[in-house]
Amino acid sequence: MGFELKKKRRFKEAEKFAKRMEEVQGEAKAALVKAQEEMRQYVDRKRGEAVEYKVRDLVLLSTRDLKWQIVSRSLEKLVERFVGPYKIKAIISSNVVELELPTTVKIHLVVNVSRIKQYVDQVDGQRKEAPQPVIVEGEC
């Protein structure tokens, strides 16, 4: 009384099908890798290097969302695009920083790096003081 083991049969057609599926899967993976590389090239061609901010760096803050705080709507096109410079108080993540803002600016201290720009100091020899007012004779 024992077990009679069934003989293992080889199904040639099933093996051919499995090999063909492996080949097709390999071709599909290669095509996906190639498509990913092409897409990466198209995306990266206009992408610039990210600015690395450090604590105590000086930055300018965009006024795009501050216009209602700065001036009335009638003079909107005369408002500066960036105000500051302000110091970076802390770096929250690679794209979020906390700024040291004055109390007059009524926004959250944590801003996205798309709202700030690196501050560049004036060049040596560049005029830093405002010109004196012109006094016309006979007028007060």
A tleap script that builds the chain and sets N, CA, C and O, in Angstrom:
source leaprc.protein.ff14SB
mol = sequence {
  NMET GLY PHE GLU LEU LYS LYS LYS ARG ARG
  PHE LYS GLU ALA GLU LYS PHE ALA LYS ARG
  MET GLU GLU VAL GLN GLY GLU ALA LYS ALA
  ALA LEU VAL LYS ALA GLN GLU GLU MET ARG
  GLN TYR VAL ASP ARG LYS ARG GLY GLU ALA
  VAL GLU TYR LYS VAL ARG ASP LEU VAL LEU
  LEU SER THR ARG ASP LEU LYS TRP GLN ILE
  VAL SER ARG SER LEU GLU LYS LEU VAL GLU
  ARG PHE VAL GLY PRO TYR LYS ILE LYS ALA
  ILE ILE SER SER ASN VAL VAL GLU LEU GLU
  LEU PRO THR THR VAL LYS ILE HIE LEU VAL
  VAL ASN VAL SER ARG ILE LYS GLN TYR VAL
  ASP GLN VAL ASP GLY GLN ARG LYS GLU ALA
  PRO GLN PRO VAL ILE VAL GLU GLY GLU CCYS
}
set mol.1.N position { 0.811 -1.182 0.000 }
set mol.1.CA position { 0.000 0.000 0.000 }
set mol.1.C position { 0.854 1.245 0.000 }
set mol.1.O position { 1.260 1.693 1.072 }
set mol.2.N position { 1.102 1.737 -0.970 }
set mol.2.CA position { 1.897 2.933 -1.072 }
set mol.2.C position { 1.296 3.896 -2.066 }
set mol.2.O position { 0.250 3.663 -2.672 }
set mol.3.N position { 1.986 4.946 -2.195 }
set mol.3.CA position { 1.534 5.951 -3.140 }
set mol.3.C position { 2.272 5.758 -4.442 }
set mol.3.O position { 3.474 5.497 -4.478 }
set mol.4.N position { 1.545 5.889 -5.459 }
set mol.4.CA position { 2.202 5.877 -6.757 }
set mol.4.C position { 2.374 7.323 -7.194 }
set mol.4.O position { 1.393 8.038 -7.396 }
set mol.5.N position { 3.582 7.736 -7.336 }
set mol.5.CA position { 3.863 9.110 -7.749 }
set mol.5.C position { 3.553 9.264 -9.224 }
set mol.5.O position { 3.859 8.413 -10.060 }
set mol.6.N position { 2.934 10.389 -9.491 }
set mol.6.CA position { 2.670 10.672 -10.888 }
set mol.6.C position { 3.956 11.147 -11.534 }
set mol.6.O position { 4.734 11.882 -10.927 }
set mol.7.N position { 4.162 10.749 -12.692 }
set mol.7.CA position { 5.352 11.173 -13.394 }
set mol.7.C position { 5.195 12.632 -13.811 }
set mol.7.O position { 4.143 13.065 -14.279 }
set mol.8.N position { 6.265 13.353 -13.624 }
set mol.8.CA position { 6.242 14.750 -14.046 }
set mol.8.C position { 6.314 14.793 -15.547 }
set mol.8.O position { 7.210 14.224 -16.170 }
set mol.9.N position { 5.372 15.466 -16.098 }
set mol.9.CA position { 5.352 15.593 -17.549 }
set mol.9.C position { 5.800 16.988 -17.930 }
set mol.9.O position { 5.572 17.953 -17.200 }
set mol.10.N position { 6.389 17.073 -18.995 }
set mol.10.CA position { 6.826 18.361 -19.495 }
set mol.10.C position { 5.872 18.787 -20.586 }
set mol.10.O position { 5.620 18.076 -21.559 }
set mol.11.N position { 5.367 19.951 -20.381 }
set mol.11.CA position { 4.485 20.518 -21.389 }
set mol.11.C position { 5.289 21.528 -22.185 }
set mol.11.O position { 5.565 22.631 -21.714 }
set mol.12.N position { 5.649 21.151 -23.355 }
set mol.12.CA position { 6.501 21.986 -24.186 }
set mol.12.C position { 5.829 23.301 -24.559 }
set mol.12.O position { 6.481 24.344 -24.592 }
set mol.13.N position { 4.570 23.259 -24.830 }
set mol.13.CA position { 3.860 24.483 -25.219 }
set mol.13.C position { 3.785 25.465 -24.046 }
set mol.13.O position { 3.911 26.673 -24.243 }
set mol.14.N position { 3.584 24.959 -22.839 }
set mol.14.CA position { 3.532 25.823 -21.656 }
set mol.14.C position { 4.894 26.468 -21.407 }
set mol.14.O position { 4.973 27.644 -21.052 }
set mol.15.N position { 5.965 25.695 -21.594 }
set mol.15.CA position { 7.305 26.255 -21.423 }
set mol.15.C position { 7.590 27.317 -22.462 }
set mol.15.O position { 8.178 28.350 -22.138 }
set mol.16.N position { 7.195 27.096 -23.686 }
set mol.16.CA position { 7.371 28.097 -24.741 }
set mol.16.C position { 6.605 29.369 -24.391 }
set mol.16.O position { 7.114 30.478 -24.552 }
set mol.17.N position { 5.375 29.192 -23.911 }
set mol.17.CA position { 4.552 30.350 -23.540 }
set mol.17.C position { 5.196 31.139 -22.392 }
set mol.17.O position { 5.213 32.370 -22.416 }
set mol.18.N position { 5.725 30.428 -21.387 }
set mol.18.CA position { 6.363 31.095 -20.242 }
set mol.18.C position { 7.599 31.865 -20.691 }
set mol.18.O position { 7.821 32.994 -20.251 }
set mol.19.N position { 8.411 31.256 -21.572 }
set mol.19.CA position { 9.595 31.949 -22.073 }
set mol.19.C position { 9.215 33.196 -22.876 }
set mol.19.O position { 9.841 34.249 -22.754 }
set mol.20.N position { 8.183 33.050 -23.691 }
set mol.20.CA position { 7.727 34.199 -24.494 }
set mol.20.C position { 7.236 35.334 -23.586 }
set mol.20.O position { 7.494 36.506 -23.861 }
set mol.21.N position { 6.529 34.983 -22.504 }
set mol.21.CA position { 6.043 35.990 -21.566 }
set mol.21.C position { 7.209 36.699 -20.869 }
set mol.21.O position { 7.154 37.906 -20.635 }
set mol.22.N position { 8.262 35.945 -20.539 }
set mol.22.CA position { 9.447 36.551 -19.937 }
set mol.22.C position { 10.106 37.530 -20.904 }
set mol.22.O position { 10.524 38.615 -20.499 }
set mol.23.N position { 10.199 37.161 -22.158 }
set mol.23.CA position { 10.772 38.041 -23.173 }
set mol.23.C position { 9.937 39.313 -23.331 }
set mol.23.O position { 10.470 40.422 -23.379 }
set mol.24.N position { 8.625 39.128 -23.410 }
set mol.24.CA position { 7.734 40.284 -23.560 }
set mol.24.C position { 7.846 41.196 -22.347 }
set mol.24.O position { 7.870 42.419 -22.489 }
set mol.25.N position { 7.915 40.608 -21.149 }
set mol.25.CA position { 8.043 41.406 -19.935 }
set mol.25.C position { 9.369 42.169 -19.925 }
set mol.25.O position { 9.405 43.332 -19.523 }
set mol.26.N position { 10.446 41.536 -20.357 }
set mol.26.CA position { 11.740 42.215 -20.448 }
set mol.26.C position { 11.707 43.369 -21.435 }
set mol.26.O position { 12.246 44.441 -21.160 }
set mol.27.N position { 11.071 43.152 -22.593 }
set mol.27.CA position { 10.944 44.222 -23.586 }
set mol.27.C position { 10.113 45.379 -23.033 }
set mol.27.O position { 10.442 46.544 -23.258 }
set mol.28.N position { 9.040 45.060 -22.313 }
set mol.28.CA position { 8.189 46.104 -21.735 }
set mol.28.C position { 8.959 46.914 -20.693 }
set mol.28.O position { 8.842 48.139 -20.649 }
set mol.29.N position { 9.746 46.237 -19.855 }
set mol.29.CA position { 10.546 46.947 -18.859 }
set mol.29.C position { 11.556 47.873 -19.531 }
set mol.29.O position { 11.742 49.011 -19.099 }
set mol.30.N position { 12.203 47.389 -20.578 }
set mol.30.CA position { 13.170 48.216 -21.300 }
set mol.30.C position { 12.492 49.433 -21.923 }
set mol.30.O position { 13.036 50.537 -21.886 }
set mol.31.N position { 11.298 49.229 -22.498 }
set mol.31.CA position { 10.567 50.350 -23.089 }
set mol.31.C position { 10.166 51.374 -22.025 }
set mol.31.O position { 10.215 52.579 -22.271 }
set mol.32.N position { 9.769 50.893 -20.845 }
set mol.32.CA position { 9.399 51.815 -19.760 }
set mol.32.C position { 10.601 52.620 -19.268 }
set mol.32.O position { 10.488 53.816 -19.002 }
set mol.33.N position { 11.750 51.955 -19.150 }
set mol.33.CA position { 12.965 52.657 -18.724 }
set mol.33.C position { 13.344 53.728 -19.742 }
set mol.33.O position { 13.722 54.839 -19.370 }
set mol.34.N position { 13.243 53.394 -21.024 }
set mol.34.CA position { 13.557 54.354 -22.079 }
set mol.34.C position { 12.585 55.535 -22.044 }
set mol.34.O position { 13.007 56.683 -22.187 }
set mol.35.N position { 11.299 55.268 -21.858 }
set mol.35.CA position { 10.300 56.338 -21.784 }
set mol.35.C position { 10.539 57.229 -20.572 }
set mol.35.O position { 10.394 58.448 -20.664 }
set mol.36.N position { 10.904 56.636 -19.438 }
set mol.36.CA position { 11.201 57.428 -18.246 }
set mol.36.C position { 12.388 58.348 -18.482 }
set mol.36.O position { 12.366 59.510 -18.076 }
set mol.37.N position { 13.412 57.839 -19.129 }
set mol.37.CA position { 14.598 58.662 -19.407 }
set mol.37.C position { 14.265 59.820 -20.339 }
set mol.37.O position { 14.720 60.943 -20.122 }
set mol.38.N position { 13.478 59.555 -21.367 }
set mol.38.CA position { 13.078 60.633 -22.282 }
set mol.38.C position { 12.256 61.690 -21.553 }
set mol.38.O position { 12.471 62.887 -21.746 }
set mol.39.N position { 11.317 61.254 -20.717 }
set mol.39.CA position { 10.505 62.209 -19.954 }
set mol.39.C position { 11.365 63.027 -19.010 }
set mol.39.O position { 11.150 64.231 -18.865 }
set mol.40.N position { 12.343 62.389 -18.361 }
set mol.40.CA position { 13.233 63.090 -17.447 }
set mol.40.C position { 14.016 64.167 -18.189 }
set mol.40.O position { 14.214 65.263 -17.663 }
set mol.41.N position { 14.465 63.862 -19.412 }
set mol.41.CA position { 15.207 64.843 -20.199 }
set mol.41.C position { 14.332 66.050 -20.531 }
set mol.41.O position { 14.795 67.187 -20.437 }
set mol.42.N position { 13.082 65.823 -20.915 }
set mol.42.CA position { 12.188 66.926 -21.251 }
set mol.42.C position { 11.867 67.782 -20.027 }
set mol.42.O position { 11.766 69.004 -20.135 }
set mol.43.N position { 11.708 67.154 -18.877 }
set mol.43.CA position { 11.390 67.901 -17.661 }
set mol.43.C position { 12.609 68.675 -17.183 }
set mol.43.O position { 12.482 69.823 -16.756 }
set mol.44.N position { 13.777 68.072 -17.248 }
set mol.44.CA position { 14.979 68.683 -16.692 }
set mol.44.C position { 15.578 69.776 -17.570 }
set mol.44.O position { 16.446 70.512 -17.100 }
set mol.45.N position { 15.162 69.912 -18.797 }
set mol.45.CA position { 15.828 70.886 -19.670 }
set mol.45.C position { 15.572 72.326 -19.238 }
set mol.45.O position { 16.397 73.193 -19.528 }
set mol.46.N position { 14.458 72.618 -18.555 }
set mol.46.CA position { 14.207 73.977 -18.076 }
set mol.46.C position { 14.336 74.098 -16.563 }
set mol.46.O position { 14.128 75.174 -16.002 }
set mol.47.N position { 14.671 73.019 -15.918 }
set mol.47.CA position { 14.794 73.028 -14.463 }
set mol.47.C position { 16.171 73.538 -14.089 }
set mol.47.O position { 17.180 73.097 -14.640 }
set mol.48.N position { 16.207 74.468 -13.154 }
set mol.48.CA position { 17.474 75.019 -12.699 }
set mol.48.C position { 17.908 74.387 -11.387 }
set mol.48.O position { 17.183 73.588 -10.794 }
set mol.49.N position { 19.076 74.752 -10.956 }
set mol.49.CA position { 19.587 74.252 -9.688 }
set mol.49.C position { 18.856 74.944 -8.541 }
set mol.49.O position { 18.609 76.148 -8.598 }
set mol.50.N position { 18.519 74.211 -7.532 }
set mol.50.CA position { 17.830 74.763 -6.368 }
set mol.50.C position { 18.825 75.537 -5.506 }
set mol.50.O position { 19.973 75.125 -5.342 }
set mol.51.N position { 18.370 76.656 -4.961 }
set mol.51.CA position { 19.218 77.467 -4.095 }
set mol.51.C position { 19.214 76.841 -2.704 }
set mol.51.O position { 18.155 76.524 -2.161 }
set mol.52.N position { 20.391 76.666 -2.139 }
set mol.52.CA position { 20.512 76.113 -0.788 }
set mol.52.C position { 20.565 77.278 0.191 }
set mol.52.O position { 21.541 78.029 0.212 }
set mol.53.N position { 19.529 77.433 0.997 }
set mol.53.CA position { 19.471 78.498 1.992 }
set mol.53.C position { 20.037 78.008 3.306 }
set mol.53.O position { 19.932 76.827 3.638 }
set mol.54.N position { 20.645 78.931 4.062 }
set mol.54.CA position { 21.194 78.622 5.373 }
set mol.54.C position { 20.567 79.565 6.391 }
set mol.54.O position { 20.024 80.610 6.031 }
set mol.55.N position { 20.646 79.194 7.646 }
set mol.55.CA position { 20.139 80.054 8.708 }
set mol.55.C position { 20.955 81.343 8.721 }
set mol.55.O position { 22.173 81.304 8.548 }
set mol.56.N position { 20.303 82.473 8.921 }
set mol.56.CA position { 20.854 83.837 8.949 }
set mol.56.C position { 21.209 84.367 7.562 }
set mol.56.O position { 21.840 85.420 7.468 }
set mol.57.N position { 20.830 83.683 6.481 }
set mol.57.CA position { 20.977 84.252 5.143 }
set mol.57.C position { 19.950 85.363 4.967 }
set mol.57.O position { 18.874 85.318 5.563 }
set mol.58.N position { 20.278 86.350 4.158 }
set mol.58.CA position { 19.339 87.429 3.860 }
set mol.58.C position { 18.587 87.096 2.578 }
set mol.58.O position { 19.183 86.707 1.573 }
set mol.59.N position { 17.262 87.258 2.630 }
set mol.59.CA position { 16.423 86.970 1.472 }
set mol.59.C position { 15.415 88.088 1.286 }
set mol.59.O position { 15.123 88.848 2.210 }
set mol.60.N position { 14.889 88.171 0.071 }
set mol.60.CA position { 13.822 89.111 -0.254 }
set mol.60.C position { 12.510 88.342 -0.324 }
set mol.60.O position { 12.473 87.214 -0.817 }
set mol.61.N position { 11.433 88.951 0.169 }
set mol.61.CA position { 10.119 88.319 0.202 }
set mol.61.C position { 9.261 88.863 -0.923 }
set mol.61.O position { 9.196 90.075 -1.129 }
set mol.62.N position { 8.605 87.978 -1.647 }
set mol.62.CA position { 7.742 88.374 -2.754 }
set mol.62.C position { 6.515 89.106 -2.228 }
set mol.62.O position { 5.967 88.744 -1.187 }
set mol.63.N position { 6.085 90.142 -2.955 }
set mol.63.CA position { 4.889 90.899 -2.563 }
set mol.63.C position { 3.662 90.431 -3.312 }
set mol.63.O position { 2.620 91.084 -3.249 }
set mol.64.N position { 3.753 89.330 -4.012 }
set mol.64.CA position { 2.623 88.845 -4.799 }
set mol.64.C position { 1.390 88.617 -3.930 }
set mol.64.O position { 0.276 88.932 -4.350 }
set mol.65.N position { 1.568 88.076 -2.729 }
set mol.65.CA position { 0.438 87.841 -1.839 }
set mol.65.C position { 0.291 88.930 -0.778 }
set mol.65.O position { -0.605 88.848 0.062 }
set mol.66.N position { 1.146 89.941 -0.798 }
set mol.66.CA position { 1.114 90.990 0.216 }
set mol.66.C position { 0.530 92.302 -0.299 }
set mol.66.O position { 0.482 93.281 0.445 }
set mol.67.N position { 0.092 92.343 -1.532 }
set mol.67.CA position { -0.330 93.611 -2.127 }
set mol.67.C position { -1.457 94.275 -1.356 }
set mol.67.O position { -1.487 95.501 -1.249 }
set mol.68.N position { -2.381 93.497 -0.820 }
set mol.68.CA position { -3.492 94.077 -0.082 }
set mol.68.C position { -3.027 94.702 1.228 }
set mol.68.O position { -3.717 95.563 1.774 }
set mol.69.N position { -1.872 94.285 1.742 }
set mol.69.CA position { -1.335 94.869 2.966 }
set mol.69.C position { -0.506 96.111 2.693 }
set mol.69.O position { -0.407 96.992 3.546 }
set mol.70.N position { 0.087 96.188 1.515 }
set mol.70.CA position { 1.059 97.234 1.254 }
set mol.70.C position { 0.420 98.516 0.754 }
set mol.70.O position { 0.742 99.595 1.251 }
set mol.71.N position { -0.468 98.425 -0.206 }
set mol.71.CA position { -0.973 99.639 -0.839 }
set mol.71.C position { -2.371 99.379 -1.377 }
set mol.71.O position { -2.782 98.228 -1.525 }
set mol.72.N position { -3.083 100.426 -1.663 }
set mol.72.CA position { -4.427 100.274 -2.229 }
set mol.72.C position { -4.349 99.764 -3.659 }
set mol.72.O position { -3.287 99.793 -4.280 }
set mol.73.N position { -5.477 99.298 -4.175 }
set mol.73.CA position { -5.532 98.700 -5.514 }
set mol.73.C position { -5.173 99.690 -6.622 }
set mol.73.O position { -4.716 99.267 -7.684 }
set mol.74.N position { -5.363 100.970 -6.412 }
set mol.74.CA position { -5.112 101.936 -7.487 }
set mol.74.C position { -3.630 102.048 -7.830 }
set mol.74.O position { -3.288 102.431 -8.948 }
set mol.75.N position { -2.752 101.725 -6.900 }
set mol.75.CA position { -1.312 101.835 -7.150 }
set mol.75.C position { -0.620 100.473 -7.213 }
set mol.75.O position { 0.581 100.371 -6.959 }
set mol.76.N position { -1.362 99.449 -7.544 }
set mol.76.CA position { -0.832 98.088 -7.504 }
set mol.76.C position { 0.379 97.893 -8.411 }
set mol.76.O position { 1.312 97.180 -8.039 }
set mol.77.N position { 0.386 98.495 -9.567 }
set mol.77.CA position { 1.503 98.264 -10.479 }
set mol.77.C position { 2.763 99.025 -10.084 }
set mol.77.O position { 3.819 98.812 -10.680 }
set mol.78.N position { 2.672 99.911 -9.088 }
set mol.78.CA position { 3.849 100.631 -8.621 }
set mol.78.C position { 4.509 99.968 -7.415 }
set mol.78.O position { 5.544 100.435 -6.941 }
set mol.79.N position { 3.927 98.900 -6.924 }
set mol.79.CA position { 4.461 98.202 -5.753 }
set mol.79.C position { 5.697 97.408 -6.165 }
set mol.79.O position { 5.745 96.836 -7.254 }
set mol.80.N position { 6.693 97.380 -5.284 }
set mol.80.CA position { 7.897 96.600 -5.549 }
set mol.80.C position { 7.550 95.120 -5.604 }
set mol.80.O position { 6.598 94.682 -4.958 }
set mol.81.N position { 8.304 94.354 -6.363 }
set mol.81.CA position { 8.043 92.918 -6.472 }
set mol.81.C position { 8.543 92.149 -5.261 }
set mol.81.O position { 7.955 91.141 -4.868 }
set mol.82.N position { 9.625 92.625 -4.675 }
set mol.82.CA position { 10.202 91.974 -3.500 }
set mol.82.C position { 10.502 93.029 -2.445 }
set mol.82.O position { 10.910 94.143 -2.773 }
set mol.83.N position { 10.301 92.679 -1.184 }
set mol.83.CA position { 10.628 93.567 -0.073 }
set mol.83.C position { 11.611 92.854 0.836 }
set mol.83.O position { 11.703 91.627 0.840 }
set mol.84.N position { 12.342 93.646 1.605 }
set mol.84.CA position { 13.289 93.038 2.519 }
set mol.84.C position { 14.588 93.798 2.505 }
set mol.84.O position { 14.581 94.953 2.080 }
set mol.85.N position { 15.641 93.275 2.911 }
set mol.85.CA position { 15.948 91.865 3.176 }
set mol.85.C position { 15.529 91.438 4.584 }
set mol.85.O position { 15.492 92.245 5.513 }
set mol.86.N position { 15.219 90.156 4.714 }
set mol.86.CA position { 14.870 89.538 5.988 }
set mol.86.C position { 15.791 88.345 6.212 }
set mol.86.O position { 16.252 87.710 5.263 }
set mol.87.N position { 16.051 88.048 7.494 }
set mol.87.CA position { 16.914 86.915 7.833 }
set mol.87.C position { 16.102 85.637 7.913 }
set mol.87.O position { 14.931 85.644 8.292 }
set mol.88.N position { 16.747 84.544 7.549 }
set mol.88.CA position { 16.141 83.227 7.711 }
set mol.88.C position { 16.383 82.789 9.147 }
set mol.88.O position { 17.524 82.699 9.600 }
set mol.89.N position { 15.300 82.521 9.852 }
set mol.89.CA position { 15.377 82.124 11.255 }
set mol.89.C position { 15.624 80.630 11.400 }
set mol.89.O position { 16.422 80.211 12.238 }
set mol.90.N position { 14.945 79.822 10.589 }
set mol.90.CA position { 15.105 78.368 10.653 }
set mol.90.C position { 14.746 77.765 9.309 }
set mol.90.O position { 13.972 78.338 8.541 }
set mol.91.N position { 15.314 76.609 9.035 }
set mol.91.CA position { 14.984 75.874 7.816 }
set mol.91.C position { 14.118 74.686 8.236 }
set mol.91.O position { 14.578 73.786 8.939 }
set mol.92.N position { 12.857 74.698 7.793 }
set mol.92.CA position { 11.919 73.647 8.153 }
set mol.92.C position { 12.158 72.410 7.295 }
set mol.92.O position { 12.274 71.303 7.821 }
set mol.93.N position { 12.232 72.591 5.985 }
set mol.93.CA position { 12.552 71.504 5.062 }
set mol.93.C position { 13.278 72.115 3.868 }
set mol.93.O position { 13.620 73.298 3.883 }
set mol.94.N position { 13.509 71.320 2.847 }
set mol.94.CA position { 14.266 71.817 1.697 }
set mol.94.C position { 13.519 72.893 0.924 }
set mol.94.O position { 14.141 73.658 0.187 }
set mol.95.N position { 12.196 72.972 1.075 }
set mol.95.CA position { 11.446 73.985 0.338 }
set mol.95.C position { 10.606 74.879 1.248 }
set mol.95.O position { 9.727 75.586 0.755 }
set mol.96.N position { 10.848 74.869 2.554 }
set mol.96.CA position { 10.120 75.729 3.488 }
set mol.96.C position { 11.099 76.309 4.494 }
set mol.96.O position { 11.909 75.589 5.079 }
set mol.97.N position { 11.013 77.647 4.691 }
set mol.97.CA position { 11.881 78.320 5.654 }
set mol.97.C position { 11.040 79.217 6.556 }
set mol.97.O position { 9.930 79.614 6.204 }
set mol.98.N position { 11.592 79.525 7.722 }
set mol.98.CA position { 10.951 80.459 8.653 }
set mol.98.C position { 11.758 81.744 8.638 }
set mol.98.O position { 12.983 81.710 8.759 }
set mol.99.N position { 11.081 82.884 8.489 }
set mol.99.CA position { 11.745 84.172 8.386 }
set mol.99.C position { 11.564 84.991 9.652 }
set mol.99.O position { 10.609 84.795 10.403 }
set mol.100.N position { 12.498 85.917 9.880 }
set mol.100.CA position { 12.358 86.910 10.937 }
set mol.100.C position { 11.705 88.133 10.311 }
set mol.100.O position { 12.382 88.952 9.688 }
set mol.101.N position { 10.398 88.258 10.472 }
set mol.101.CA position { 9.647 89.354 9.865 }
set mol.101.C position { 9.261 90.374 10.924 }
set mol.101.O position { 9.065 90.012 12.084 }
set mol.102.N position { 9.147 91.656 10.542 }
set mol.102.CA position { 8.668 92.649 11.499 }
set mol.102.C position { 7.188 92.416 11.810 }
set mol.102.O position { 6.489 91.729 11.065 }
set mol.103.N position { 6.733 92.982 12.889 }
set mol.103.CA position { 5.341 92.786 13.302 }
set mol.103.C position { 4.362 93.480 12.366 }
set mol.103.O position { 3.171 93.169 12.388 }
set mol.104.N position { 4.829 94.401 11.551 }
set mol.104.CA position { 3.931 95.102 10.629 }
set mol.104.C position { 3.490 94.212 9.475 }
set mol.104.O position { 2.442 94.452 8.875 }
set mol.105.N position { 4.271 93.197 9.162 }
set mol.105.CA position { 3.908 92.270 8.090 }
set mol.105.C position { 3.016 91.198 8.701 }
set mol.105.O position { 3.460 90.437 9.560 }
set mol.106.N position { 1.777 91.133 8.270 }
set mol.106.CA position { 0.778 90.251 8.875 }
set mol.106.C position { 0.631 88.953 8.083 }
set mol.106.O position { -0.454 88.631 7.599 }
set mol.107.N position { 1.728 88.215 7.957 }
set mol.107.CA position { 1.654 86.902 7.318 }
set mol.107.C position { 2.323 85.890 8.222 }
set mol.107.O position { 2.986 86.251 9.194 }
set mol.108.N position { 2.146 84.625 7.899 }
set mol.108.CA position { 2.774 83.558 8.666 }
set mol.108.C position { 4.273 83.609 8.436 }
set mol.108.O position { 4.726 83.906 7.330 }
set mol.109.N position { 5.046 83.321 9.475 }
set mol.109.CA position { 6.502 83.407 9.381 }
set mol.109.C position { 7.106 82.315 8.517 }
set mol.109.O position { 8.210 82.479 7.997 }
set mol.110.N position { 6.396 81.197 8.356 }
set mol.110.CA position { 6.899 80.075 7.565 }
set mol.110.C position { 6.411 80.241 6.124 }
set mol.110.O position { 5.208 80.285 5.869 }
set mol.111.N position { 7.358 80.332 5.189 }
set mol.111.CA position { 7.011 80.551 3.781 }
set mol.111.C position { 7.725 79.534 2.904 }
set mol.111.O position { 8.750 78.969 3.287 }
set mol.112.N position { 7.170 79.315 1.730 }
set mol.112.CA position { 7.756 78.435 0.742 }
set mol.112.C position { 8.905 79.160 0.047 }
set mol.112.O position { 8.885 80.384 -0.078 }
set mol.113.N position { 9.906 78.406 -0.403 }
set mol.113.CA position { 11.064 79.029 -1.045 }
set mol.113.C position { 10.703 79.656 -2.387 }
set mol.113.O position { 11.485 80.446 -2.916 }
set mol.114.N position { 9.543 79.327 -2.952 }
set mol.114.CA position { 9.133 79.973 -4.192 }
set mol.114.C position { 8.734 81.426 -3.948 }
set mol.114.O position { 8.636 82.200 -4.901 }
set mol.115.N position { 8.502 81.815 -2.685 }
set mol.115.CA position { 8.119 83.186 -2.329 }
set mol.115.C position { 9.310 84.044 -1.915 }
set mol.115.O position { 9.141 85.223 -1.603 }
set mol.116.N position { 10.509 83.470 -1.909 }
set mol.116.CA position { 11.687 84.252 -1.507 }
set mol.116.C position { 12.751 84.190 -2.591 }
set mol.116.O position { 12.727 83.335 -3.476 }
set mol.117.N position { 13.684 85.126 -2.488 }
set mol.117.CA position { 14.778 85.216 -3.449 }
set mol.117.C position { 16.031 85.616 -2.686 }
set mol.117.O position { 15.961 86.426 -1.762 }
set mol.118.N position { 17.163 85.065 -3.058 }
set mol.118.CA position { 18.424 85.375 -2.395 }
set mol.118.C position { 18.720 86.866 -2.519 }
set mol.118.O position { 18.608 87.431 -3.607 }
set mol.119.N position { 19.098 87.509 -1.409 }
set mol.119.CA position { 19.436 88.934 -1.406 }
set mol.119.C position { 20.872 89.107 -1.855 }
set mol.119.O position { 21.775 88.441 -1.348 }
set mol.120.N position { 21.081 89.993 -2.799 }
set mol.120.CA position { 22.419 90.312 -3.290 }
set mol.120.C position { 22.727 91.737 -2.877 }
set mol.120.O position { 22.011 92.666 -3.253 }
set mol.121.N position { 23.796 91.915 -2.098 }
set mol.121.CA position { 24.172 93.246 -1.622 }
set mol.121.C position { 24.648 94.104 -2.783 }
set mol.121.O position { 25.027 93.596 -3.839 }
set mol.122.N position { 24.623 95.408 -2.569 }
set mol.122.CA position { 25.045 96.319 -3.629 }
set mol.122.C position { 26.538 96.169 -3.902 }
set mol.122.O position { 27.318 95.808 -3.021 }
set mol.123.N position { 26.908 96.453 -5.126 }
set mol.123.CA position { 28.288 96.343 -5.570 }
set mol.123.C position { 29.089 97.498 -4.978 }
set mol.123.O position { 28.558 98.591 -4.787 }
set mol.124.N position { 30.381 97.253 -4.683 }
set mol.124.CA position { 31.240 98.316 -4.160 }
set mol.124.C position { 31.301 99.469 -5.152 }
set mol.124.O position { 31.453 99.264 -6.356 }
set mol.125.N position { 31.182 100.661 -4.637 }
set mol.125.CA position { 31.208 101.846 -5.483 }
set mol.125.C position { 29.845 102.256 -5.993 }
set mol.125.O position { 29.696 103.323 -6.588 }
set mol.126.N position { 28.862 101.428 -5.768 }
set mol.126.CA position { 27.511 101.779 -6.200 }
set mol.126.C position { 26.934 102.775 -5.204 }
set mol.126.O position { 27.166 102.666 -4.000 }
set mol.127.N position { 26.195 103.729 -5.703 }
set mol.127.CA position { 25.640 104.780 -4.865 }
set mol.127.C position { 24.619 104.193 -3.898 }
set mol.127.O position { 23.662 103.540 -4.313 }
set mol.128.N position { 24.838 104.439 -2.566 }
set mol.128.CA position { 23.963 103.860 -1.564 }
set mol.128.C position { 23.050 104.894 -0.913 }
set mol.128.O position { 21.979 104.542 -0.420 }
set mol.129.N position { 23.450 106.149 -0.903 }
set mol.129.CA position { 22.628 107.158 -0.253 }
set mol.129.C position { 21.687 107.819 -1.262 }
set mol.129.O position { 21.985 107.915 -2.452 }
set mol.130.N position { 20.557 108.262 -0.751 }
set mol.130.CA position { 19.573 108.919 -1.616 }
set mol.130.C position { 20.086 110.307 -1.993 }
set mol.130.O position { 20.773 110.941 -1.191 }
set mol.131.N position { 19.771 110.790 -3.189 }
set mol.131.CA position { 20.234 112.122 -3.586 }
set mol.131.C position { 19.553 113.215 -2.762 }
set mol.131.O position { 18.439 113.033 -2.271 }
set mol.132.N position { 20.228 114.338 -2.620 }
set mol.132.CA position { 19.688 115.476 -1.884 }
set mol.132.C position { 18.573 116.128 -2.696 }
set mol.132.O position { 18.612 116.107 -3.926 }
set mol.133.N position { 17.574 116.709 -2.017 }
set mol.133.CA position { 16.496 117.367 -2.759 }
set mol.133.C position { 16.999 118.614 -3.481 }
set mol.133.O position { 17.907 119.300 -3.012 }
set mol.134.N position { 16.397 118.887 -4.617 }
set mol.134.CA position { 16.774 120.060 -5.408 }
set mol.134.C position { 16.001 121.263 -4.881 }
set mol.134.O position { 14.775 121.213 -4.775 }
set mol.135.N position { 16.702 122.340 -4.552 }
set mol.135.CA position { 16.058 123.531 -4.028 }
set mol.135.C position { 16.030 124.579 -5.148 }
set mol.135.O position { 17.071 124.999 -5.653 }
set mol.136.N position { 14.831 124.983 -5.514 }
set mol.136.CA position { 14.657 125.980 -6.559 }
set mol.136.C position { 14.517 127.352 -5.896 }
set mol.136.O position { 13.763 127.511 -4.936 }
set mol.137.N position { 15.241 128.326 -6.410 }
set mol.137.CA position { 15.198 129.682 -5.816 }
set mol.137.C position { 13.805 130.273 -5.932 }
set mol.137.O position { 13.154 130.183 -6.973 }
set mol.138.N position { 13.374 130.865 -4.863 }
set mol.138.CA position { 12.084 131.549 -4.874 }
set mol.138.C position { 10.909 130.650 -4.503 }
set mol.138.O position { 9.787 131.148 -4.407 }
set mol.139.N position { 11.106 129.376 -4.294 }
set mol.139.CA position { 10.019 128.490 -3.904 }
set mol.139.C position { 10.325 127.872 -2.552 }
set mol.139.O position { 11.483 127.633 -2.208 }
set mol.140.N position { 9.295 127.624 -1.812 }
set mol.140.CA position { 9.491 127.048 -0.468 }
set mol.140.C position { 9.230 125.584 -0.467 }
set mol.140.O position { 9.346 124.937 0.574 }
savepdb mol mol.pdb
quit
